[in-house]
Amino acid sequence: MAVVVGAGGVLGAAHVGVGYALEQRGFVPDMIIGTSVGALNGAIAAAHPDRAAPWLDHVWTQLRRREVYPLGYLSSRASIFTDRGLRRLIARAGLPSRIEQLAVPFTAVAMDLVTGVPVLLDHGDLESALLASAAIPGMLPPVDRAGRTLVDGGVIAYVPVLAARQAGAASVVVVATGPESSPLRPTNPRRRASAVAARAGLLLLHHQIERDLHEVSQHIPTVVLPTGIEAWPAPWDFGHSQRLISTACLAAGRFLDGLRISGPGLYRADGPSATSAGPGEASTSSIVGVSL
C-alpha cells in the first residue's frame, strides 16, 4: 500500500488533517511518494510513520509566508525567492541525511527542466531531493543533482500516482489538496487576464490529475481521501492552516469509516463534503489497521 501526497503549497496543511485520520485508525504505509510540499510532508511521515501528524500540525500552524518564501538577493536571476526558508524547515524536521535511512521507503518526484521527464528521487541526499521537488519554477531556485537541473515535480505529476504504480504499489491512498483535485464546477471567469490565467491553470492541473488517477485505477485500487474543504485560502496565506487541518481530519475520517473496497477502481467521494464512497463491498480493513 502506497500513500501518494500531492502538491499544493500552502494547501499542504490539509495533508496534516488527512494524516491524523490515517494515524488514528492505525494505518502504516509500505511506501510514500510525494511531490512538492507533499514531498516534505511525506518525508516527515516516512521518518515518523506513527506520529508525524502532531509534529506537522505544530509546524503548519506556526508557519508564515516570509519563513517559507524569503525574498532572494537582488543579483539572483533564477528565482524570486531563495530556498533558505525551506532549508531551515528541513533542518528542523528531524530527518536523516539520506533517503534510504527513512523508516518507510520514500520517493520525491521532481522534473528535469531540460527534458521535461519526471525524476524519481528514491535514494541519496534527502535535503536536495526535497528542495528539487519543491522548486516552483521562477519562485524557488532549480536544484542541480547528479548532472540534472531539477524543478518542482508538480509541473508534471501534481498527484504522483503513476510513480507509485511504477514503484510496484499494489494499492494507493491519495492525499491531494486544492480545488484542482475536486470535481470542477462550470465557471465563466471574469474577463481579466489574472482570472483567465487562473482558470486555465486550474483546468490544466485538474485534467492531469484525472488522467493519471483513471490510468492507475484501471490496474489497482486507488483511494482518494477527501478534505471536506470548499473555501481555499490564497496561495501565500498560511493563516488558515488550523481550519484546513481540522476540516480535512473530520472529512477523511468519516470517509475511511465508510469505505469498502473490492478490487481495482477509483474510490472517492462525489464532492468535497461527501463522507463515503466506493463501488465495492470488501472490508475497510484492507486499507486501515494493517500494513499491506
Residue pairs with C-beta under 8 A, 6 or more apart in sequence:
1 29
1 30
1 169
1 170
1 171
1 172
1 173
1 287
1 291
1 292
2 29
2 30
2 31
2 32
2 33
2 164
2 167
2 169
2 171
2 172
2 173
3 22
3 29
3 31
3 32
3 33
3 42
3 45
3 172
3 173
3 175
4 32
4 33
4 34
4 38
4 159
4 160
4 161
4 163
4 164
4 172
4 173
4 174
4 175
4 176
5 15
5 32
5 33
5 34
5 35
5 38
5 39
5 41
5 42
5 45
5 175
6 34
6 35
6 36
6 38
6 154
6 158
6 159
6 160
6 174
6 175
6 176
6 177
6 178
6 181
6 209
7 35
7 36
7 37
7 38
7 152
7 153
7 154
7 158
7 159
8 14
8 15
8 36
8 37
8 38
8 154
8 176
8 177
8 178
9 36
9 37
9 136
9 235
10 233
10 234
10 235
10 236
10 237
10 238
10 240
10 241
11 37
11 177
11 178
11 232
11 233
11 235
11 244
12 37
12 38
12 40
12 41
12 60
12 177
13 60
13 238
13 240
13 241
13 242
13 244
13 245
14 177
14 227
14 229
14 244
14 245
14 247
14 248
15 37
15 38
15 41
15 56
15 175
15 177
15 248
16 41
16 53
16 56
16 57
16 60
16 241
16 244
16 245
16 248
17 227
17 244
17 245
17 246
17 247
17 248
17 249
17 250
17 251
17 252
18 175
18 225
18 227
18 248
18 249
18 252
19 41
19 45
19 52
19 53
19 56
19 175
20 53
20 57
20 245
20 249
20 253
21 225
21 248
21 249
21 250
21 252
21 253
21 256
22 173
22 252
22 256
22 288
23 50
23 51
23 52
23 53
24 253
25 253
25 256
25 288
25 289
26 288
26 289
26 290
27 173
27 287
27 288
27 289
27 291
28 49
28 50
28 104
28 291
29 45
29 49
29 104
29 173
29 291
30 104
30 105
30 169
30 291
30 292
31 104
31 105
31 106
31 107
31 164
31 167
31 169
32 42
32 43
32 45
32 46
32 104
32 105
32 106
32 107
33 42
33 106
33 107
33 108
33 109
33 160
33 163
33 164
33 167
34 40
34 41
34 42
34 43
34 106
34 107
34 108
34 109
34 133
34 160
35 108
35 109
35 133
35 152
35 153
35 154
35 157
35 158
35 159
35 160
36 133
36 134
36 136
36 152
36 153
36 154
37 134
38 160
38 175
39 108
39 109
39 129
39 130
39 133
39 134
39 153
40 86
40 89
40 90
40 93
40 130
40 133
40 134
41 52
41 56
42 106
42 108
43 93
43 95
43 102
43 106
43 108
43 126
43 130
44 52
44 55
44 56
44 93
44 94
44 95
45 52
45 56
45 104
46 102
46 103
46 104
46 105
46 106
47 93
47 94
47 95
47 96
47 102
47 103
48 55
48 94
48 103
49 103
49 104
55 93
55 94
57 245
59 89
59 92
59 93
60 238
60 241
60 245
61 241
61 242
61 245
63 238
63 241
64 238
65 236
65 237
65 238
66 85
67 85
67 88
67 89
68 85
68 86
68 89
68 238
69 80
69 81
69 85
69 139
69 140
69 236
70 81
70 82
70 84
70 85
71 80
71 81
71 82
72 79
72 80
72 81
72 82
72 141
73 82
76 82
76 141
78 141
78 142
79 135
79 138
79 139
79 140
79 141
79 142
80 138
80 139
81 139
81 140
82 140
82 141
83 131
83 135
83 140
83 141
86 130
86 131
86 134
86 140
87 127
87 131
90 126
90 127
90 130
90 131
95 102
95 126
95 127
96 102
96 126
97 125
97 126
97 127
98 123
98 124
98 125
98 126
99 106
99 107
99 108
99 121
99 122
99 123
99 124
99 125
99 126
99 129
100 123
101 126
102 126
105 122
106 122
107 120
107 121
107 122
107 160
107 163
107 167
108 120
108 121
108 122
108 129
108 130
108 132
108 133
108 153
109 118
109 119
109 120
109 121
109 133
109 153
109 157
109 160
109 163
110 118
110 119
110 121
110 129
110 132
110 133
110 135
110 143
110 150
110 151
110 152
110 153
111 117
111 118
111 119
111 150
111 151
111 152
111 153
111 155
111 156
111 157
112 118
112 119
112 148
112 149
112 150
113 137
113 142
113 149
113 150
113 151
114 148
114 149
116 156
117 156
118 153
118 156
118 157
118 160
118 162
118 163
119 132
119 148
119 150
119 153
120 163
120 166
120 167
121 129
121 132
121 133
121 145
122 167
124 145
124 146
125 145
128 143
128 145
129 145
131 140
131 143
132 142
132 143
132 145
132 150
132 151
132 153
133 150
133 152
133 153
134 140
134 152
135 141
135 142
135 143
135 150
135 151
135 152
136 151
136 152
136 154
137 151
137 152
137 155
140 152
142 149
142 150
142 151
143 149
143 150
143 151
144 150
153 160
157 163
157 212
158 176
158 180
158 205
158 208
158 209
159 174
159 176
159 181
159 209
159 212
159 213
160 212
161 172
161 174
161 212
161 213
161 215
161 216
161 222
162 212
162 215
162 216
164 172
164 216
165 172
165 216
165 219
165 220
169 220
170 220
170 292
171 220
171 221
171 222
171 223
171 261
171 286
171 287
171 292
172 216
172 220
172 221
172 222
172 223
173 223
173 225
173 287
174 213
174 222
174 223
174 224
174 225
175 225
176 209
176 224
176 225
177 227
177 229
177 244
177 248
178 205
178 232
179 202
179 232
180 202
180 205
180 206
180 209
181 206
181 209
181 224
182 271
182 272
183 270
183 271
184 202
184 203
184 206
187 199
189 195
189 196
189 198
189 199
213 222
213 224
213 266
214 266
216 222
217 264
217 265
217 266
218 264
219 264
220 264
221 261
221 263
221 264
221 265
221 267
221 286
222 264
222 265
222 266
222 267
223 259
223 261
223 267
223 268
223 278
223 287
224 266
224 267
224 268
224 269
225 252
225 255
225 256
225 268
226 251
226 252
226 255
226 268
226 269
226 272
226 273
226 274
226 275
227 244
227 247
227 248
227 251
227 252
227 272
228 247
228 248
228 250
228 251
228 252
228 272
228 273
229 244
229 247
229 248
229 251
229 272
230 272
230 273
233 239
233 240
233 244
251 269
251 272
251 273
251 275
254 275
254 276
255 269
255 274
255 275
255 276
255 277
256 284
256 287
256 288
257 276
257 284
258 275
258 276
258 277
258 284
259 267
259 276
259 277
259 278
259 284
259 287
259 288
260 278
260 280
260 281
260 282
260 283
260 284
261 267
261 278
261 280
261 282
261 284
261 286
261 287
262 279
262 280
262 281
262 282
263 280
265 278
265 279
265 280
267 277
267 278
267 279
267 280
268 277
268 278
269 275
269 276
269 277
270 277
286 292
